[in-house]
Amino acid sequence: MLEAQIARSDLSKMLRAEAQKLGLEAVGIARLSDDANLRGRLAHFLSENRHGDMDWMETHADRRGDPLRLWPEAKSAVVFGQSYAPPEDPLDALDRRSNAAISVYAKGRDYHDVLKKRIKSLARSFAEKSGNDVKVFVDTAPLMEKPLAAKAGLGWQGKHTILVSRDHGNWLFLGIMLTTAELDPDESVSDHCGSCRRCLDVCPTNAFPAPYQLDARRCIAYLTIEHKGHIAPEFREPIGNRVFGCDDCAAVCPWNKFAGAATELKYAARAETDNPPLADLLALDDPTFRLRFAGTPIKRTGRDRIVRNALIASGNSGDRTLLPAIEALMRDASPLVRAMAVWAAHRLANTCELQALRQRYQDLERDPEVAREWQNTKEDQAA
């Protein structure tokens, strides 16, 4: 028994040493077990349809709520965290209305690629030295990373449901290695949110029905990244100039004051993603979109949705110099883009300009979504 305990301790030390060499700043270990509370929270979230378009959450709900259903032989979860803390306040970008605000996590290389490669390297070494089986996941399987990270002692889930670390604030990318090894677990961290509710109060769309609960259907990150359809009118103005994601609730957390800027250069902002001018995004066709955002998380959202979001941001910008670019998109191949071009034009153009636009593009009203946006402009003008 003592030899087994020593072996587990040595394995844990080896994992942490290897992780440090690979630039993984946070490591925690959780013993896998049935968690009825976790399953219940997930079931409630899904029963309220708070997952929106993310049907995959419901499809694999049984495995998502219990890692042992994903891999019954697994005994431990090793959770790795890598900081992507920004060097400046990301909310400053919201004041530059003619530029797109892009979430911090998406400005550099896609973390899925960077983090998974490093954890796989570590996992191979661990498997060879320990003789145990391993599987690596970086947002690539129905695993609830944040609850596992909290159980492994990396932090706690704040009132905004994001993992909060005492060392790295709200800025940790997470990856998980499941293993058949029985490792000594770390102690979980108690909740340190206290009476603070800055993350709840800052949300522009009131996406938190209660502390520790999120309604994705109202979340700007979900709307601009995951939502495939037209964004409801009630959310368009609150979106402001956020074109990909939203950092508001994470950025206002007081625990960020302990987080130093990330040292991993692969996560540093590129010129193409560092809150670019909206005019640049409005000019994107599919090939230039793919070229501009290759290797970043933005690419998977696709050109049409990014231009949809850029048109909403343009409508909120007050920048009338964008009107020619907006008009050019009224005959875009994408119905998402055409409808939002009408909405954006309505926000920036005067009455005479709108009437002229409607005459020039009268044939587009056969598209029901475009017709609906034109009808909204008529109603607003009448009012």
N, C-alpha and C positions, 0 to 999 in steps of 0.2 A: 504493500500500500504506500509506504514512504517513497519507494522508488518511482511509483506512478505519479505521486505528487511532485517529486523533483522533476520528472520528465515533462509534466505539464508546465511547470514553472519555466523550465529551460525553453520550451517551445514558444511560450509567450514572450520571453526575452528576445528570442531570435526574431520573432515577427516584428517586434518594435524596433529592433536594431536595423533590420532590412528596410522597414518602412521609412525610417529616418534617412537612410542612404538614398532612397528614391524620392525624397522631398515630400513625403506624406506626413504632414505635421501632427495629425491626430489619429490615434489608434485606440479602439476599445473592443472588448470582447463580451459577448452576451451568450448565455446558455439558452438554447432553444427549448421552448416548452409551449404548451397550449395556453393561449391568452384569450379568455372569453370576453374580457373587457375590450380588447382591440377589435375582435370580430364584431362586437356589438356596436362600436363606434362606426365601423365601416358600413355595417348594415343600415344604421340610421342615416348616414350620409347618402347612401344609394337610394333608400326608400323615399327620401325627400327630393330625389332627382337633382341633387346638388352637383352631380358630375357632368351635367350638360351633355355635350356631344361625345364625351369620352366613354363610348360604349365598352371599350376594352376593360374598363374598371369593373363593370358589372359582369362581363363575360367570364372573367377569371376571379370572381370575388371569393370563392372558396379557398383558392390557393393564396390569394392576396392577404387574406385574414389569418393565415396560418402557414408559415414557412415550411413546416414539417409536411404539409400536403404537397408542397413543391418538390421536396426531397426528404422522404421519410427517414433515411439513414443519417441525415445530418445531426450533429450534436451541438455545434457551436457556430456562431456568426461572428466574424471579425469585421468590424466596420472601420473603414479608413476615411479620413477627411483631409481635403486639401484646400487651403485658403485661396479665395479669389477677391479678397477685400480691396476695394478701389482706393486709389491714392487721394481722391477728392470726394466731396459730397455729391452723389449722383443726382440729387434733387435740384442742383444748380441748373441742370439742363432744361428744366421745365420753364425757366424764364426766357430761353432762347426760342421763341415761338416759330421762327422760320426754319428751325432745324429739328430733325427727328430726335426724340429721346429714346435711346436703345438701352435695354436692361444691361447692367454691368456684366452679368454672366455670359452674354452673347457677343461681347465685343472682341474677344480673342478666339483662339482655336477651340473647337468643340471639345468640351471637357470629357464627353463620353469616350472620345478617342484617346485623349492624353491619359486620363485616369485609369481606364481599363487596361491599357498597355502596361502600365506600371504595376498594377495589382496582379495582372496575369504573370508578370515576371516574378513577382514575390511568391505567388501561389505555386508556381512550378518548383521553385527552390524549396518551399515549405513541404510540398508533397514528396519530393525526393528525399529530404532529410528526415521527415517524420513517418513516412510510409502510409500516410492518410490520404483519402480522396478529398478533392476540393472542387468547388465551382465558383466562378466569379461573375458578379452582376453589377453593372453600372447603368441603372435605369433600363435594363434590358429584359426584365422578367417581372411577374406580378409579386413583387416584394415591396413592403412598406418601409422604405429606408429610414425615414425620420423616427418612427417609433423604435426601430431596432437600434438606431444610433443613440437615442435617449436611454434605452435599456443598457447599452454598452458603455454609458458614462461619458459620451462626447458632449452632452449638453442636455437641454430640455426643450420640449416643444412649447414655444411661447403662445400668447393669446392669439397671435396671427397664424398659428400652426407651423411656423418655420422653426427649424432647430436653432436654438440660441446657445452659443458657447461662451464661457467666461473668458476664454483666451482669444477667440476668433470672431466674436460677435455673431452676426447673422450670415457670414460669408464663407460657408463651407460647402464644397462639392463633396458628395458622398458616394462611396463604392463599397461593395460587400463581398466578402469571401465566406461562403459556407463550407464547412469541413466536417468530416466524420470524427475528427479529433475532439476529445473531451478536454477543453481548455478551461483554466480558472477564469471565471467571469469577473469583470470589473463592477464596481458599485455604480448604480445609477445616480444621477445628479438630481437633487431636489429642485423644484420650480423656484426661480428667483425673480419672477415678474412682479410680485407684490401687488400693490394697488395701481401700478402704472397701466395706462391704456392708450398710450400714444399711437401704437400701431393700429388700434381699432378706430380711433378718432380721425386719423389722417386719411383713411381710405376714401377716395373720391366717389365711389359708387356704393358705399355701404355694403360691402361684400361679406361682413361678419355678422351673422344673425345673433351670435352671442360669443363671449370670450371662448377661445379654443375651438371655434366652429367657423368653417368657411363655406360659402355658397359660390362655387366656381362660376356659375352662370352670371354672376355680377362682378367677377374679378377681371380687372383690365388685362392681367397676364393671360388669363384664359381666353378672353375675347379677342386679343390681338394675335395670339399664337395658335391656340387649339380650335377655336370656333371657325367652322368652315363656311357658314352662311353670312347673311346680312346682319350687321350689328344693329341692335334695336336703337331707335332714335333717342331714347332716354339716356343711353350711355355715351353717345357720340361727343357731346360737349364736355362731360367729365373726363373723357380720354385725353383731352388736351393735345399735346404733341407727342404722346407716347405711341410709338410706331411698333415696337416689339417689346412686350413685357412691361412690368411696372415694379419699381424698387421702393415705393413710398413706405410701405409698412415695415420693410426690413431696414431702410435707411434711418428711420427716426428712433430706432431702439437704442436706449442709453448704453447698452452693453457693447456697442460698436466702438466706444472710446478705448477699449482695451485691445482692439484689433489693429495690428500694423498692416501696412499695405502689402499685398501679395508679392512674393518674390519670384513666383513662377512666370517667366517671360512669355510663355506660350499663351497665357491668359490676358496679356496686356492688350489694350485697345489697338486696333488697326486704324489707319486713316479712313478706310472704307466704312468702318462700323462705329467710329467715334462721333456719334450724334451728327450725321451728315446733313447737309442742306436738303430740305424737302424737295426742292427743284430737281436734285439728282435722282431721288427715288421716283418721282413722277415720270421721269424720262426712261425708266427701265423697261426693256422688253425681256423676254425669257432668257435669251443667251447672255445678255449683259448682267442680268440678275444672278445667274448661275456663276458667272465669272467673278463678279464682285464679292459674292458671299460664300465662295467655295471654302470648305473646311470650317465654317462657323455654324452655330446652331440655327442661324437665320435661314439657311438654305432649305431646311426641311419644311418650312412653312410655305414656301412657294411664292413666285412672283405676284400672282393675282392678289393674294391676301395682304402682302406687304404694300402693294400699291393701293389697295382698299384702305389700309390703315393710314398711309401717307395722305390720301385724299381727305380723310377725316381730320387729320392733323392740319392739313392745309386750310380746311374750312374753319378751323379754330384759330388760325394764325393771325388773321387780320391783314395778311400780306396780299394785296391786290396784284402784285407783279406775278403771282402764280396763276392768275386766271387763264392766260393762253395755254399753259401746260394742262390745266384742268379741262379746258374745252377740247383739247386734242384727245383726251381720254373718253369723251362722250361716245365715240364710236369704237371703243376697245372691244376686243373679242369676248372679254369676260363680263357677264352680267353683274358680278360683284363690283367691278370697276366702273362700269357705265352708271349704275345707280348712285354710287358715291360721288362720281364726278358731278352729277346733277345737284346732289346735296351740298357739295363743297362750293359749286358756283353760286348756289342760292345764298350761301353764307357771306360771300365776298362781293358779288355783283350788285349793282343798283337795279332799280325796277326796269328802266329802259333796256339795260343790258340783258336782263333776264328774259324780257319779252322777245328780244332779238334772238337770243339763244334758242328759245323754245320754237320760234318760227323756223330757224335753220335746222333744227333736229326734231321736227314734228314727227317724222317717220319712226323715231325711236320709241314713241309711246305705245307701239305694239308690244313692247316688252313690259310686262305687268309691274316689275319692280321699278323700272324707270318711270312709268306712268304714275306710280304711287308717289315717287319723289317729286315729280312735277306737280301733282295735286297738292302735296304739302306746301310747295312754294306758293301756289295760288291762294291757299287758305291763309298762309302767313301774310301775304300781301293784302288780302281783304281785311284781315284783322288789324 
